[in-house]
Amino acid sequence: MLDNKKKKSGKGLGKGLDALMRSGAQEEAKSGAEKQTHVGMDDPYAGRHVPGERILLLDPAAIQPNPKQPRRVFDEERLSELADSIRKDGVQEPLIVRRVDGEYQIVCGERRCRAAVMAGLETVPAICRNVADGDMLKFGLIENIQREDLNAIELARAYKELMEQYDWTQEQLSEEVGKKRATVANTLRLLQLPELIQGQVADGTLTMGHARAVAAVSGAERQLALSRRIVENGLSVRQAEHLASKEAEKQAPRKKAAPPEKDPHIAELENQLRRRLGAKVAVRHLDGNRGKIEIEYYSLEELDRILEIISNR
């Protein structure tokens, strides 16, 4: 298990919830409100947990949720489908819980717990483990990453909280969660979008691909305008990226056109006149054989001097 430093364990968070949590099995709770059994050769949970580990049968309605649960949105339709499955076949994977102030608190398995309540189950299998407060977010995130259950905004918030909690860089976080650094960086960038757009990503109105296209445009107003256009017109991710690219081109500062190179004969003529008159001279050659000569002066005295040279007085 990782501590609050930058030390590596050799295992990424996404590489095995069971392996990370198997250490520290805890025998708990001897109150009459719970039933207890042990994993044996004939037990339906054998092979997935430590032999002899205590399996508790708990009232799902009495289990407290994980206060660090990264998931904010629970799809009711999918919960209902899971409830139907549980009603038919039971809970196939025990919940992971911990004991806090005399109550059980979910570490992993909140969807199963909620679905079990919907299914009307009086008890669910659970395993009690010693899990520190600082590890609750980690384990909740591991479970959801493995099942790909988090929306992009929930994932971005969980990444940000993990980086702050463990003082990780993006590179360290990418190693721990088993994702490419670019993927982690793009996910975290979503938190810079306006709240309205973040809400659209969270509720599925915009996909992660749409959000990444919107994030490529600078300025909240332009981002909101682009997101509205995507939603109203039902644009695909490719179409959104095309619009974002065009918008970015508009915003890019245009380079000033370099002045055309002066004809070397004109330049030499200006130098001759400048040396002769002792003043700045510009020769403008226009269309055809027309043109004009501009001579700068800064006082009437200087003008008199230039006129004397020109008139050869």
N, C-alpha and C positions, 0 to 999 in steps of 0.2 A: 504494500500500500504506500502511496506517495505521501510525503509530508508537505509542509507549506513552503519548502525551499524548492530549488530548481533541480533537485536530485532526480535521476532517472531510475526507473525500476526495471527497464528492459521490456516492459509490456505497455502497449498503447491502450488507451481507454476502450477503444473499439475492438480489442482483440480477445475478449472473453470475459463477460460479466461473471460467469461462474468461477473462473480461475481467480479473479480479483477478490471475490467475496467469500470464497470457500474457507479461507483462514479465519480462525476465531469463532468457530461455532459455539453457541452459547445455550446452555440449558437454563430455561427461564420459567417463571410463572407457574405457581402451584395452586392458584386459586381455583375454586370449584366452577368458575364460569367457562373454563376451557377444557377441552379433551386433548389427550396426548397419546402419541404412538411413536414408534421408532421405525426407521428404515431398515427393512430386512430383505432377504432374497426374494420373497414373494410380494413385497410391497410395490404398488404401482409407481412409486417415485424412486425406486432403487435404480442405481446406475447414473442418476443425475445429481446426487448429493452424497455427502460423506456418510459411509455406513454407520449405523447406530445414532445418526443425528436425530434430534428430537423434531418431530413434525407436530405442530400445534393445529388444532381445529378451532378457528376463531369465528366469531360472529362478524361478518364483513361490515355490517352497519356500525359496529362499535370501533372499527379500526380508524385511527386518525390519518389524514392525508400527509404526504411528504411536504413540509413547508417550503422545500427548495425544488419542488417539482418544476422542471423547465417547461413542461407542456401547459399552455394556458387555455387551449381550445380542445374540447373533447367532442368529436363528431357523434351526434346522437344516433344517427342511422347505423354507423359502424358499431357503436356500443350495443345497439339493439340486436345486431347480427351476432355479436359476440355473446350476448346474453342468451340468445336462442341456442347457440352451440353449447354453452355451459349448462343450460337447462337440460339439454339432451345427453351430453357426455361428461359433465362435471368440469371442474378446474383441473387441467392436466399438469400445470406447472405451479408449484407452491409460491405464494407471495414471500418476499423477504421483508421482515419487520424488525423493529428495534423497540426496546422497552424505555419509555420516557415518563417519569412521574406517575408510575403505576398504570399507564396505558400503553397500548401498542400503536406504533406509528409506522406507516408504510415507507419502506426504503425503495423497493421496486415492485411493480405490479398494480399500479393504481387503476388502470383500465380493467384488469381482471376483477379487482375488488368492486368497482362500480357496476360492472356487468353482472357480477354475482348478486349484488343487491337487487338489480333490475330483474334477475331471474328468480328471485325469492328464496335463495339459498340461506339456510340458517347458519351454516359453517363453511369455511374455506380452509384449505391447507396452507400453513405458513411456517416459515423457519425464522427463528429469532437469532439475530446476530448483533455483535458489538460493533456499532457504526458511530463514529464521531460526528458531531454537528458539521464539521468542516468537510466531511466526505459525502454528505447527503446530496448535494448538487451533482457531484461526480457520478455517483451511482445512478441517480435518476437520468442523467444525460447519457450514460453508457447504454442503459436499457433502450432508450428512445432512439439513439443512433443506430443500434443494432437492428431495430425493427423499422427504422426510417419513418418514425411516427410524428416527428416534429415538423411544423411548418418553418419556412425559412427565417421568419422573424424570431420565433421561439428559439431556433438554433443559434441565431446571431446573438441574442441576449444571453443565452447560456454560455456561448464562447466568451463573450465579454466578461461575464461574471467569473468564469474559470481563470481567465488571464489576470483579473484583479485579485482573486482569492489566492492564487498560487504564484503570483508575480511572474507569469510566463510571457515570453515573447510570442509573436505569431508563429515563428518557426518551431518553438517548443510545443505550442498548442497543436500544431499540425501533426507533429510526431506522436503526441499523446492520444489524439482522437483518430489517428490513422487516415488523415485526409491530406491532400496536396496543399502546400502553402497558398497557392493561388486561389484554391477553392475556399480556404478559410478567410483569406483577405477579401474576396468578393462577397462572402456572406456577411462579414463584419461591416462592409461598406453600406449595407442596407440600413444600418442604424443611423446613417447620415441623411436618409430620406425624410421628407416631411411626415408627421404622424399620420396624416390621412392616407398616404401611400403605404406606409407600414401596415396600417389597418387593412388595406385592400389585399396586401400580400398575405397577411395572417388569415383572412377569411376566404382566400382562394380566388378573389376577383382578379388579381394579377398573379401570374406565375413568377417563379424565381427568375426565369429568363427575361420576362417583361421588366421586372424590377431592376435587373442589371443593366438593361438598355436605358431605362429612365435615369439610373444613377450616373450614366456616362454624360448626361447633360448637366451643366452647372446652373445653379440658381433655382430656388424653391418654386418660383412662379413658372418657369419653363418646365420644370419637372412635373408640376401639377397639371399644366396644360397638356403635356404629352401623355400623362396617365389617363386624363379624361378622354383624349382622342383614342387611345388604345381601347378603353372600355366601351365607349360609345359606338365605335366602328368594329368592335370584335376583331382587332388586328392580331395577327400571328406574331410570334417572337421575332421572326425574320423581318416582318414589316416594321415592327417597333424598332429594331436595330437600325433599319434603313433610315427611318425618320430621325432617330437619335443622331446618326452620323451626319445627316444634312443639317440638323440644328447645331451640332458641334462645329461644323464648318462655318456657319453664320457667326458663331461666337468667337472664332479664332481671329486674332488681330491680323489685319491685312498688311503685308509688307509694302512700304512705299516703293513705287517704281523708281528705279535708278535713273537719274537724268541721262539723256543721250550723250554719248561722247562728242565733244566739240571737234569740229573740223580742224585739223592741225594748221591749216593755212590761216583760218580765222584766229586761232589762238596765237599764232606768231604775229599777226597784225595787231592784235590787242597789246601784246608785249611791247611792240615797237612804239605804239602810241602812248602807252603807259610810261615808258622811259622818256619819251620826248616831252610829254606834258607834265610828268610828275604827279599824275592823278589816276584814279581808277577809271578804266575805260572798258566798255562792253560793246562789242560789235554784234548786232542782231541781223543775220542774213535771212530774209524772208523769201517768199515764193518768187520765182523768176530771178530777175536781176535787182530786185528791190531790197532795201535793208535800212538800218539806222544805227547811228553811233551814239552811245550814252556816255557822258562824261560827268563824274560826280565832283561836286565842290562843297565845302563846308562853311564858306564865308564869302562876303562880297570881295574882300581883298584877294582871296584865292581865285575867284571868278575873273577879276581884273588881270591877274597874273596869267591865267590860262588864255584869256582873250588876246593879250599882248603877244603870247607865243604864236597863237594861230594867225593873227594879223601881221605878225613879224614886225611889230612896232618897236 
